Structure formats: C-alpha cells, structure tokens
Amino acid sequence: MMCCNQALYYFLAAFGAFVLWSTFTSSVIQDRSAIWRLIYSVAVLVGVLVVGIIAGMSVSALSVILTKGKGLVGEHQLEITEQGLKESTIFNCSLNTLDGMKGLKETGSFVLLRITDHYAHLIPKNRPLSEGDLRVFVEHFRQRMKEANKPVNATARSSLVESTSTPPTHHL
C-alpha cells in the first residue's frame, strides 16, 4: 500500500510543478515581475488544490448518498468467532483473522479495531449499542489478540452490534 501512496505523492509533486511552471511562464502575465508571477503561480496552485479537494469530497459524499451508504453507514454487527473478527451488514459479511489484524486502539471518543495500517472499524464510545457491552467486547478482543500470537483452542464467542453513521476509515 505504501507503494501506491508514494506514486500518488510523486504524481501530485509533478502536477504541482507543472501548474507552477505553466502559470509562471504564461504569456498572459509575462510582462509582470518575477515575484508577482511567482505569487500568481502559487495562488493558482493553491486554487487548483482546493478545487481538487472539494471535488474529491463531493464525489465521496455523492457516492455515499447515491448508494445510500450501503456497507458504510448503518448497522454493523461485529462478532469475535473462533476464526476471527466477523463483520456483518445487510449487504455483506467479512471475516478477518485475528493473527492478521494490527490490534486495538482507544481514543477519547472511539474504539478502533485496526484491520490493516489503513483500515479500521470505528466504534463510537458515546453511542448506545443495539446489543452487548462495549467494555466486555473490547476486553475479549484484547484477550483474543494476545491468544492469536500463540496457539490456543478457544471457542468462546462474543458479539457486538453497533448502530453508527460514522463510516469505517480508509483514511485514519
């Protein structure tokens, strides 16, 4: 995944350099001083980046709105099974083995079940759960993560159903 991020950074750097160069050497402002052209070029670059960020956010928002948040918002059932962490929605079901997961992190408002470096299940602490107790679930998850690093024949199950409008992070 880091390779894709580096490629994106290189592309953005090249694109930024192109915008700066093309505006700095534009025939429209060629009669201006170099300082003025540089300020103008930076302003255009910032404007292009702001428009790009707004466009990206708009596409993401439209995607959630048009698909009615299928799989992102709504009720998610998280269950710790013998095989790993099972997530179920009305649209899909996925299983992540505990030995492949990155762990658990708690913030002031959320419990993050880290699937990978760039993906986690966010469980809000301040929202009531449909089923189960968050503290019990978190402790059971911690215990199972410890057991995942050594061979254990545990068959205990713990489940949790959360209602949330917070989509899971690709981006934490």
PyMOL commands that set and color helices and strands:
alter all, ss='L'
color gray80, all
select helices_A, chain A and resi 2-24+34-66+98-100+134-148
alter helices_A, ss='H'
color red, helices_A
select strands_A, chain A and resi 74-80+85-88+93-96+103-106+110-114+120-124+158-164
alter strands_A, ss='S'
color yellow, strands_A
deselect
rebuild
show_as cartoon
